[in-house]
Amino acid sequence: MVHHTDNKSLWLKLMKFLHFYIKNKIILLQKKIILQLLIIFTILFTLLITLEKPWHNLNKENNKVEAYSIAKDVQQYTEQYDQKLENIIVSNLDIVLSSTEVTNKRIELNERRQKIRNICKNYTDKELQLNNNFPNIIIDTKHGISWCPIYKVGSSTWMKNFAILAGILTDTTMNLIHQNAIQMNTIVKQAFPSDLNLNKTLKKLRATKKFLIVRHPFERLLSAYRDKLEHINGREYYYKRFGRHITYKYRKHKNSTRTKLEPTFEEFLKFIVHEKYFDEHWAPYYDTCKPCMIHYDYILKFETFQEDHRFFMQETGLKYYLYKKNGFKNINPYGRTTSNLLRKYLENIPKLLLQKIYKIYEKDFKLFSYSLDLY
């Protein structure tokens, strides 16, 4: 009788194990199917937008991008990691600032915020309206932070950080990113979806610490140019979308065999001045993040990023979450931009053209205390 009972108990345990095993296999299979559908949807959606979205100065033929090209060039989201920011993120998470350093940095950041508020008082109510163009802010209520992405200013690094905070930076995800099957910013925005209700969004924002990162506007323009337009290899999408049009319209000697296929930096600047078409990689900070409407708690700067970053990580407690996970690198060999390099690119740019560029980004210069004196 006891032997029979033991067999029955063993049989029940075996059945429970099989049930648990099969159930988990089904769940894994479902996840794989969902993930594959997500990849297909992302590629098709990108194709649809690209084919149907008109652009005012390009022929319809120039707007068409083949499906295979989109799948290949979807990696454009990455924004090459700037080596300076990458080293900071990976190596300095555990450094603790002294009380004096914290106090000094807190005073400095408070002065930045106050400067913005004072400048914003000079703008009219019409200029300050949010309308339907509300900033594309990533809000993480769990960790109490919100970030307005500004591309070409450490955006890839922080997309990765938010993926870590969301718990979605798995080996599977990384493999898909390396295979150009999905974009980092796509999965981050899916993990932190925006609310269509403006009042709800504002309520969430008020419950978080809001931050953005800026750099000298001219350095950012050069960084965008070098990464997206200076070299066509691996950047065919941007050449088709902008480069071909820029050289056709703003090149003086179109038939010269001595000129290269890609637009020059001067031609790129002329394009911005005359057409004022702003891709996310060179759109003004003021229009992108609305600093006069949204009072950001932390204004971090590229020029002092190491100190700013340490302070921010310590103040928000993020250093306990953002561990040294350095499995994702996409460093563009053309991507490093310094003030010395910018001077070299500006040597032959007409002063009048630079003045016009400054006028377009004037609010950014004033709000974030940048100057043309160095250039």
PEDA-V303135 format. One record per residue. N is the residue number from 1. RES is the residue in one letter. SS is DSSP state (H for helix, E for strand, C for the rest). PSI is psi as a letter, one per 20 degrees, with the letter a starting at -180 (* if undefined). OMEGA is omega as a letter, one per 40 degrees, with the letter a starting at -180 (999 if undefined). Layout:
# PEDA-V303135
N&RES&SS&PSI&OMEGA + N&RES&SS&PSI&OMEGA
This chain:
# PEDA-V303135
1&M&C&g&i + 2&V&H&g&i + 3&H&H&g&i + 4&H&H&g&i + 5&T&H&g&i + 6&D&H&g&i + 7&N&H&g&i + 8&K&H&g&i + 9&S&H&g&i + 10&L&H&h&i + 11&W&H&g&i + 12&L&H&g&i + 13&K&H&g&i + 14&L&H&g&i + 15&M&H&g&i + 16&K&H&g&i + 17&F&H&g&i + 18&L&H&g&i + 19&H&H&g&i + 20&F&H&g&a + 21&Y&H&g&a + 22&I&H&g&i + 23&K&H&g&a + 24&N&H&h&i + 25&K&H&g&i + 26&I&H&g&i + 27&I&H&g&i + 28&L&H&g&i + 29&L&H&g&i + 30&Q&H&g&i + 31&K&H&g&i + 32&K&H&g&i + 33&I&H&g&i + 34&I&H&g&a + 35&L&H&g&i + 36&Q&H&g&i + 37&L&H&h&i + 38&L&H&g&i + 39&I&H&g&a + 40&I&H&g&a + 41&F&H&g&a + 42&T&H&g&a + 43&I&H&g&i + 44&L&H&g&i + 45&F&H&g&i + 46&T&H&g&i + 47&L&H&g&a + 48&L&H&g&a + 49&I&H&g&a + 50&T&H&h&a + 51&L&H&h&a + 52&E&H&h&a + 53&K&C&o&a + 54&P&C&q&i + 55&W&C&p&a + 56&H&C&h&a + 57&N&C&j&i + 58&L&C&q&i + 59&N&C&q&a + 60&K&H&h&a + 61&E&H&h&a + 62&N&H&i&a + 63&N&H&i&a + 64&K&C&p&i + 65&V&C&p&a + 66&E&C&q&a + 67&A&H&g&a + 68&Y&H&h&i + 69&S&H&g&i + 70&I&H&g&i + 71&A&H&h&a + 72&K&H&g&a + 73&D&H&j&i + 74&V&H&i&i + 75&Q&H&i&a + 76&Q&H&i&i + 77&Y&H&h&a + 78&T&H&h&a + 79&E&C&n&a + 80&Q&C&p&i + 81&Y&C&p&i + 82&D&C&p&a + 83&Q&H&h&a + 84&K&H&g&a + 85&L&H&h&a + 86&E&H&g&i + 87&N&H&h&a + 88&I&H&g&a + 89&I&H&g&a + 90&V&H&h&a + 91&S&H&i&a + 92&N&C&j&a + 93&L&C&h&a + 94&D&C&i&a + 95&I&C&p&a + 96&V&C&p&i + 97&L&C&q&i + 98&S&C&r&a + 99&S&H&h&i + 100&T&H&g&i + 101&E&H&g&i + 102&V&H&g&a + 103&T&H&g&a + 104&N&H&g&a + 105&K&H&h&i + 106&R&H&g&i + 107&I&H&g&a + 108&E&H&g&a + 109&L&H&h&i + 110&N&H&h&i + 111&E&H&h&i + 112&R&H&g&i + 113&R&H&g&a + 114&Q&H&h&i + 115&K&H&g&i + 116&I&H&g&a + 117&R&H&h&i + 118&N&H&g&i + 119&I&H&h&a + 120&C&H&h&i + 121&K&C&i&a + 122&N&C&i&a + 123&Y&C&q&a + 124&T&C&r&i + 125&D&C&h&a + 126&K&C&h&i + 127&E&C&h&a + 128&L&C&i&a + 129&Q&C&p&i + 130&L&C&h&a + 131&N&C&b&i + 132&N&C&i&a + 133&N&C&l&i + 134&F&C&p&a + 135&P&C&q&i + 136&N&C&m&a + 137&I&E&p&i + 138&I&E&o&a + 139&I&E&o&i + 140&D&E&n&a + 141&T&C&h&a + 142&K&C&g&a + 143&H&C&i&i + 144&G&C&k&i + 145&I&E&q&i + 146&S&E&q&a + 147&W&E&p&i + 148&C&E&o&a + 149&P&C&p&i + 150&I&C&o&a + 151&Y&C&q&a + 152&K&C&j&i + 153&V&C&m&i + 154&G&C&k&a + 155&S&H&h&i + 156&S&H&g&i + 157&T&H&g&a + 158&W&H&h&i + 159&M&H&g&i + 160&K&H&g&i + 161&N&H&g&i + 162&F&H&h&i + 163&A&H&h&i + 164&I&H&g&a + 165&L&H&h&i + 166&A&H&i&a + 167&G&C&k&a + 168&I&C&j&a + 169&L&C&m&a + 170&T&C&r&i + 171&D&H&h&i + 172&T&H&g&i + 173&T&H&g&a + 174&M&H&h&i + 175&N&H&g&i + 176&L&H&h&i + 177&I&H&g&i + 178&H&H&h&i + 179&Q&C&j&a + 180&N&C&k&a + 181&A&C&h&a + 182&I&C&q&a + 183&Q&C&q&i + 184&M&H&g&a + 185&N&H&h&i + 186&T&H&g&a + 187&I&H&h&i + 188&V&H&g&a + 189&K&H&h&i + 190&Q&H&h&i + 191&A&H&h&i + 192&F&C&m&a + 193&P&C&q&i + 194&S&C&q&i + 195&D&C&p&a + 196&L&C&h&i + 197&N&C&o&a + 198&L&H&h&a + 199&N&H&h&i + 200&K&H&h&i + 201&T&H&g&i + 202&L&H&h&i + 203&K&H&g&i + 204&K&H&g&i + 205&L&H&g&a + 206&R&H&h&a + 207&A&C&j&a + 208&T&C&r&i + 209&K&E&p&a + 210&K&E&p&i + 211&F&E&q&i + 212&L&E&r&a + 213&I&E&p&a + 214&V&E&r&i + 215&R&C&r&i + 216&H&C&p&a + 217&P&H&h&a + 218&F&H&h&i + 219&E&H&h&i + 220&R&H&g&i + 221&L&H&g&i + 222&L&H&g&i + 223&S&H&g&i + 224&A&H&g&i + 225&Y&H&g&a + 226&R&H&h&a + 227&D&H&h&a + 228&K&H&h&a + 229&L&C&h&a + 230&E&C&h&a + 231&H&C&p&a + 232&I&C&h&a + 233&N&C&o&a + 234&G&C&i&a + 235&R&C&k&a + 236&E&H&h&a + 237&Y&H&g&a + 238&Y&H&h&i + 239&Y&H&g&i + 240&K&H&h&a + 241&R&H&h&a + 242&F&H&g&a + 243&G&H&g&a + 244&R&H&g&i + 245&H&H&g&a + 246&I&H&g&a + 247&T&H&h&a + 248&Y&H&g&a + 249&K&H&h&a + 250&Y&H&j&i + 251&R&C&p&a + 252&K&C&g&a + 253&H&C&n&a + 254&K&C&h&a + 255&N&C&j&a + 256&S&C&p&i + 257&T&C&i&a + 258&R&C&i&i + 259&T&C&q&a + 260&K&C&r&a + 261&L&C&h&a + 262&E&C&q&i + 263&P&C&q&i + 264&T&C&r&i + 265&F&H&h&i + 266&E&H&g&i + 267&E&H&h&i + 268&F&H&g&i + 269&L&H&h&i + 270&K&H&g&i + 271&F&H&g&i + 272&I&H&g&a + 273&V&H&g&a + 274&H&H&h&a + 275&E&H&h&i + 276&K&C&l&i + 277&Y&C&o&a + 278&F&C&o&i + 279&D&C&q&a + 280&E&C&h&a + 281&H&C&i&i + 282&W&C&j&i + 283&A&C&q&a + 284&P&C&q&i + 285&Y&H&g&a + 286&Y&H&g&a + 287&D&H&h&a + 288&T&H&g&a + 289&C&H&i&i + 290&K&C&l&a + 291&P&C&i&i + 292&C&C&i&i + 293&M&C&h&a + 294&I&C&p&a + 295&H&C&n&a + 296&Y&C&p&a + 297&D&C&h&a + 298&Y&E&p&i + 299&I&E&o&a + 300&L&E&q&a + 301&K&E&q&i + 302&F&H&h&a + 303&E&H&h&i + 304&T&H&k&a + 305&F&H&h&a + 306&Q&H&g&i + 307&E&H&g&a + 308&D&H&g&a + 309&H&H&g&i + 310&R&H&g&i + 311&F&H&g&a + 312&F&H&g&a + 313&M&H&h&a + 314&Q&H&g&a + 315&E&H&g&a + 316&T&H&i&a + 317&G&C&j&a + 318&L&H&h&a + 319&K&H&i&i + 320&Y&H&i&a + 321&Y&C&h&a + 322&L&C&n&a + 323&Y&C&r&a + 324&K&C&m&i + 325&K&C&n&a + 326&N&C&l&a + 327&G&C&j&a + 328&F&C&o&i + 329&K&C&p&i + 330&N&C&m&a + 331&I&C&o&i + 332&N&C&p&a + 333&P&C&i&i + 334&Y&C&j&a + 335&G&C&i&a + 336&R&C&p&a + 337&T&C&p&i + 338&T&C&r&i + 339&S&H&h&i + 340&N&H&g&i + 341&L&H&h&i + 342&L&H&g&i + 343&R&H&h&i + 344&K&H&g&a + 345&Y&H&h&a + 346&L&H&i&a + 347&E&C&g&a + 348&N&C&j&i + 349&I&C&p&i + 350&P&C&p&a + 351&K&H&h&a + 352&L&H&h&i + 353&L&H&g&i + 354&L&H&h&i + 355&Q&H&h&i + 356&K&H&h&i + 357&I&H&g&i + 358&Y&H&g&a + 359&K&H&h&i + 360&I&H&h&a + 361&Y&C&j&a + 362&E&H&g&a + 363&K&H&h&i + 364&D&H&g&i + 365&F&H&g&a + 366&K&H&g&a + 367&L&H&h&a + 368&F&C&j&i + 369&S&C&l&i + 370&Y&C&q&a + 371&S&C&q&i + 372&L&C&i&a + 373&D&C&h&a + 374&L&C&i&a + 375&Y&C&*&999
